Amino acid sequence: MLSNYEVFKLLTDLKEQKKDSGKNKHSAGQQNLNTIMYETLKYLSKTPCSRQSPEIVKEFLTTMMPHKLTKAEKLQLLNHRPQTAVEIQLMVEESEERLSEEQIEELIQTVADILPCDPEKENAVPADAEMDEASEQS
């Protein structure tokens, strides 16, 4: 299993290699591969994985060790960066039996502290802030 960060890094490296080599085959198969790479990179660049690094991934996985989660569960947490208890429940099987409310809150805090946030959400201005600005200008 690969994390979104690993796929993003691999495709970015392949794209750079392709640029450096100057080879650009125009076969139908190659065009399909180029389209898949482009669309995947476009999607992943808008997700938190575009801001992750090997150090962040390692720190996250080390911090997750005491929680006794499966590899797949850790991978989902790493890829999706849950921010609510409901999201944790969707990613961790039988979370009600395996995790206490305190452990779920601890997981959410760990995710928020270690993993970088979503680039699109960071750039977006919350609707409440826009409304506050509009009422102040009136």
Secondary structure as UniProt FT lines:
FT   HELIX           4..21
FT   HELIX           28..44
FT   TURN            45..46
FT   HELIX           48..51
FT   HELIX           54..64
FT   HELIX           65..67
FT   HELIX           71..80
FT   HELIX           85..91
FT   TURN            93..94
FT   HELIX           95..98
FT   HELIX           101..114
FT   HELIX           119..123
FT   HELIX           127..137
//
